[in-house]
Amino acid sequence: MPASASELVATIRGWTQCVNEKRWNDLPKYVHSTYNQNDIEYTPESWAIHLREHVAPQLGGDIIINEDSIIVDENTQCASFSIWVKFKPEVPLLGYLPKGRDILLVERGFVWFTDGKLSKALLAVNSDDIRKQLADPDANFMPNLINEDPVPKIEAPLPRKKLEEIYRAYVDSFNARRTQSEYAKYVHRPEAALNNKTLARRIMDDTVTAIPDLQVQIHTLIADEESQRVAVWLKFTGTPVKEYAGLVVDGNAVQFTEHATYQFVDGKIQRIWGFMDWDEARQQQRPAGPKPIPVL
């Protein structure tokens, strides 16, 4: 029998609490007998060892995980989640030496469950925000959190299937380059800041200018009827023609991921929380560069 939404949320909260309390021996009970995280296979025991001996030491050991947002789809036994982590690195990270100060990390992704336990995960970390903090010890940084924006009052919420339909049409519009004429069809106040005080349209236009053949595929999508929010895991593919976001022009296509959550109001996007995993693309061009941030 599929687990309920509350049971799935409890599983996510259980493993984060284990990490916070360093109860490494308790972690396996939240994991299915086979667990795939970012295409790496683990057993419950090897995953606990990986967190204890690899991830925690790189992040300084004193890790505090804070919940941001969880959206659950009981039908697919899948959840989108966002957490932010406070840690104090003690070893070089992303090519920077530790500065003896707390760093805030945002991690977002999707997890799937079998028999109520974690069986698969796709996770991404916003490494660029971490670089800003490591490069400038005096940087005043706060993560762009979903839970800081309350769910707006919505008079006539759309059914889940309709939210999915609108979002897929929005992606189709981007891939067909109809954004110039159709953007206002999908977005409230297109001139307003939608993502971390930045115009989402400007990010879109700048990225397409640098990667004109950019195409996006929806890997995973969850729509929540109660909050009118849609969470997506997107895969981008394209060939840079100008330097952008640390990418160089070498004639080769790159692939990268975006995790985003959209707030819909009256069938249009009102707010976006998301980030692109540019490190994923940079690693394809410079595999000998600094190792990426470990995910939890």
RAMONOR-V155632 format. One record per helix or strand of 2 or more residues. SS is the DSSP state (H for helix, E for strand). FROM is the first residue (numbers start at 0). TO is the last residue. Records with the same first field share a line. If there is no record, write none. Layout:
# RAMONOR-V155632
SS->FROM-TO, FROM-TO
This chain:
# RAMONOR-V155632
H->4-19, 23-29, 43-57, 126-134, 159-174, 178-185, 199-209, 277-284
E->30-36, 39-41, 63-72, 77-86, 102-113, 116-124, 214-223, 228-238, 252-264, 267-275
